[in-house]
Amino acid sequence: MWIFGYGSLLFRPDFPFGHREVVRLRGWERRFWQGSTDHRGVPEAPGRVVTLVENDRALCFGVAFQVTSTEEERVLAYLDHRERGGYTRTAVAIETIAGAPIEAAITYIAREGNPCWLGDAPVRAIAAQVRTAVGPSGSNKDYVLSLERVLASHGIDDEHVTELAAHLRESD
């Protein structure tokens, strides 16, 4: 089984896996449109975390984690709990950077209409919300900057993440 990570799983997978590989998902883009009231914010002051949004022309780069058959049930139970704040388990077809298909990867997507959905906003407004949000998993700002760092370490440039991180650094 393969798990496709595009957000916090990149810098904090916290589950056993055998192999990992940088991959891409066609037709989706990473956006800070999901509210977080259980990890990077609280109900009174939600943070913003990434989800995937459909866009036919987009490519979302991330990492695929291969999980052994003996660990599948435990890993899915863990991820179902971790991603409970508006995300649904979804099967996606990804491909390696070399173009080799991985037909059945699992990922978690928060879609419009879920109780924590915040949707699109100007990057400056997202930055203002992220700058002050803190939850049980830490500051929302740290989440964004950790995501930017891990993407860069894999040679991945995501304009939305980079732009948000730049706005957050303006206040330092």
N, C-alpha and C positions, 0 to 999 in steps of 0.2 A: 504494500500500500504506500502511496505517496501523499504527502501533505504539502500543499502550496502555501508558503508564508510570504506575506507582502507587508506586514506591519511589525508588531512587537515580537512575533515568532522569529523574526530575523535576528534580533539581539537577545531574546530570552525564550528559546524554544521550550525548555523545561520538560522535555519528554525524551525517552530513549529513541535513537534513530541510528541507522547503520551508515548511511551515505547521504551526503547533501550535494546539491548541484544548482548553480545559477540557471534559471529558466525564464521563459517569457510566456505570458498569457495574452493572446490576441483578442481585441475587441473590448477591453476593459482598461480603466485608468484608476489610479490610486487618488482618493480625495479625502480631506479632513471634514467629512460631512456627517459623521456619526458622533452622537453625544456619548460620553462615558460618565456614568454615575456610580460605577462599581470598581473602577481601576484608577483612572486619571482625573477624577472629579467626584463630586457627591451630588445627590439629588437637588440640593439648593443651588449648586454651582457646578454644573456639568463641565467636564473637559471635552476636548475634541480629539477623536482618534480616526484612523483611516478605515475606509471601506473601499469596495470596488464599485465603480459606476460604469455602466455600459457606454461604449463609444466605438463605433465600427472601425475607426481609423487608429485607435490607440493600441499601444503595447504596454503592458505592465510587467516589468522585470521583478523577479523575486527569487526565492530559494525553494527548491523541492527537497523535502526530507523523506527518505525511504525508511519505512517502519517495518520491522519483521512481523510475520504472521502471528507469532506468539505474543506480540505486544499490541496488536491492532485494537482489540477491545478496550484495553486499559487506556491507550492513548486517545481513542475517540471519546471515551467517557470523560477523561480529563479535559479535552478540548471543548466538548459540549458544555461543561461547567464553566470553563474559563471564558468562553465566548458567548455566554448566556445573555448578555446585555444588548439584545436586539439582532444578533447575528444568527444566521441559519446555515447549517451544513449544506454544502453545495458541491456537486461533482463538476470538474472542469477539465478540459483538454489543454495541456500545456506542452511546451516543447523546449528541448535543450537549446543552448545558444548555437550549437551546430545544426539544429533543425530536426533532431530526432524526436518523434512524438512520444508523449506520455499521455495516453488517452484518458486515464481515470484517476486524476488527482482529486483530493478532498481539500476544500478551502472553506472559509467562513465569510459570508457576505451579509452586511447590514443593508437592507433595502428601504427605500422610501416607504413611510407608513408605519415602521416599527416605533414602539413607544419612545425610543431615545433618538430618533432621527432629528437632525438639526438642518441638514441641507446646505446648499450653496450660500456663500457669503463672501464679501470682499476679503482679500487676504489680510489686510490690516485689521479688520474686525475679528477674523479668526485668531490672529496673533494676540489681540487684546484679551480675548477669552482664554486662550492657552496660557498666556503669561501668568494669570492669577489662579488657575485651576490646580488643585491638588487632591489626590484621592489615596486610597489604601495602597496602591502600587507606586506612589510617588508623584512628583510634579509632572504636569502635562508638558511643560517646557522641556524637561529632561527626556520625555518620550519622543518629542519631535527631533531634538538634537541627537539622540541615540539612533533614531531611524535614519537621519541624514548621514551620520558617521558610518553605520553598517552598510548602507547602500553604496557610499563612496568606496568602502573597503572592497566591495565586490565589483567596482567599476561601473556602477549603475548611477545615472544622472536622472533624477525625477524633478522636473521643473517646479511642480507644485510644492514638493517637500523642500527643495532648495530655497524657493522664494519665501516660504513661511519661516524657515530657519533664519534667513537673513533678516527678516523683520523682528524676530525674537532677539537676535544679537544686537540690534540697534539700541535696545534698552539697557544693555550691559555696561 
